[in-house]
Amino acid sequence: MSLARDLELRHLTALTAVAETGTFGRAAQRLGYTQSAVSQQIAALERTVGAPLFDRPGGPRPVTLTPLGKILVDHAGAVLERVDAAATDIERFQAGTIGRIDIGTFQSVSTALLPSLLARLRAERPNIEARLVEDDDHEELVRQTIDGHLDVSFLVGDTPADIETIDLIVDPFVVLALPDVVGDDAVPAPLLNDTPLIGEQDSPCQRTVDQGLYAIGVTPDYVFRTSDNSAIAAMVRAGMGMAVVPLLSVELEDPRIAVRHLDPPIPPRRIAIGWRRDRTLSPAAERFIEITREMTAELRDRQLASIA
């Protein structure tokens, strides 16, 4: 073990160069050293292993490897190849072109944001690996971020001091209805008291909706609950009732559903991306955050321009 600790890469580099060129002088030219520097490195290596590594016939004849030199030069080649590979991977990692990102998400972000975010990331850096963990429980995403299981996570709600966040988008709650049931303006809140509603099953988001509705004088009458945003939209399309949902969960291009603001509104969700404050992010994760900020700003502008 002590021998392995005493071996140095510069000595192995000199050994390989001399073995391949046959002379200390040509090895020095290849490495950009002086000949005496190469001789000193080989001498140090021979002291370390306790035996000569080259037979030196003198004169113009090339040096040749001893039996021990042949063994060591084979190992030296493998070690230097691994070091070169490591150096390449370090450069690629620092450039953000390789690596893995563990990302926390929840349903509406998974549907409305992540596909386009990941498509752009993969177009820029196809060797980045992304692993997604979806959970609609905000506290669970926070826990996994603090525990280090997630590099970054989309979050909605308050976060502890251990999490550093960047605000991405203010996500208003909107009303989904059939186009012939509502006008072009915002839906008056009292109208919802006389309308069957479609909602989520118990979740932090649905609890926010219910608290907001009660605060503006609406007592919701739910005729269907589901954990699937697409099922909510489908029931509205079927004429079963209206729904109050976050805008991010809405497919705005669907002409069969009207999307309207609520009057008065209930407090919107604030969506952020966060990571553990004392954790160093990889360049790939930093680039993912940059892309997320850029694309959510574009999405926000499109959303707000598309609803009454």
PyMOL commands that set and color helices and strands:
alter all, ss='L'
color gray80, all
select helices_A, chain A and resi 2-6+9-21+24-31+35-49+67-94+107-112+114-124+138-147+189-194+204-215+229-237+247-249+283-306
alter helices_A, ss='H'
color red, helices_A
select strands_A, chain A and resi 54-55+64-65+99-105+128-134+152-156+163-171+173-177+187-188+196-200+221-226+242-246+258-263+269-276
alter strands_A, ss='S'
color yellow, strands_A
deselect
rebuild
show_as cartoon
